[in-house]
Amino acid sequence: MHLKTFGPAIILALAGCFVAWQFVNPAPPDTITIATGQQGGAYLMFAERYQAALAKERIMLNILETAGSLENLQLLDNDSVDIAFVQGGLASTAGNPDLLSLASLYYEPLWVFYRGAETLTRLTELQSRRIAAGESDSGTYALAMTLLEDNQINSDDILPVGGEQAAEALISGTVDAAFFVASVQSPVVQKLLRQQDIQLMSFARADAYTRLYHSLSIIKLPEGTIDLQENIPPHDTTLLAATANLVVRDDFHPALVGLLLQAAEKVHGGGSLFDQPGYFPNDQNLEFPLNDDARRYFKHGPPFLQRYLPFWTANLLDRMKIMLIPLLT
């Protein structure tokens, strides 16, 4: 009697579970790779912080050192990495339809350091000087070349040297000026700011550049903010800045989006010399269209279950919720 009553119901429930299982999303990978930048750069430094944050949720983040943003875009396009740091303003150079932005992370100032006692405020004043413009696959190089060409700087004086190598060349006198697009926390920037015979350019025509290039912003580095005792910088300095973006492919696992953005809040949400606490990460000044799961995150916050449960537990329950339909039926 019981078999006749419950047997068909059990069979229907099992069949319903089998059908529902076909719609359960696959589990997220437990290992992902991020393309960063060179030794001494902020991308690499921040990636190590992401790595530590994700490790607490049993996600292994492999860090791939690269020449910079342009190489990172190529690696994403070739599906060689899962995530990448990308400098704003390069989409027109790259043209990658399968890439999406997760967030804008922080301002990346353009630092133009030069040797000599005279005060330079315009790029035209670098004419006939040897200039390290960043490695050829870097976002620094792309931005530097754009600005230098606009100012008709002789290309014979521009060298594709960046990062620590460019800093050492500037300190030793091998080059007269060097371009860096990096966080103020970058070890290379911090080192050059403290060099006695090297100065930081303040852009007299910053407004003109932001009108010509909408991916650039104007930021101020007030006198003494790096070191009050040594008064570094010695005067208020006007800088141009791009915005660092976190970029993924359009097939990036949705469950990892919220986890990455929570890590980004821990790493970048405390504010800096150029932004107030809580301003970053945000969905402004994005290089590519915003990922749908990232849009929900910025609107509603972290996924409900991830607010209260460990990541893998929350993800399992979220994936299994569709199985409730045949069971309740």
Secondary structure, DSSP 4 states (H G I P E B T S, - for coil): -HHHHHHHHHHHHHHHHHHHHTTSPPPPPSEEEEE---TTSHHHHHHHHHHHHHHTTT-EEEEE--S-HHHHHHHHHTTS-SEEEEETT-HHHH--TTEEEEEEEEEEEEEEEEESSS---SGGGGTTS-EE---TTSHHHHHHHHHHHHTT--GGGEE---HHHHHHHHHHTS-SEEEEE--TT-HHHHHHHT-TTEEEPP-TTHHHHHHH-TT-EEEEE-TTSSBTTTTBSSS-EEEEEEEEEEEEETTS-HHHHHHHHHHHHHHHTT--SSS-TT--SBSSS-SSPBPHHHHHHHHH-S-TGGGTS-HHHHHHHHHHGGGHHHHH-
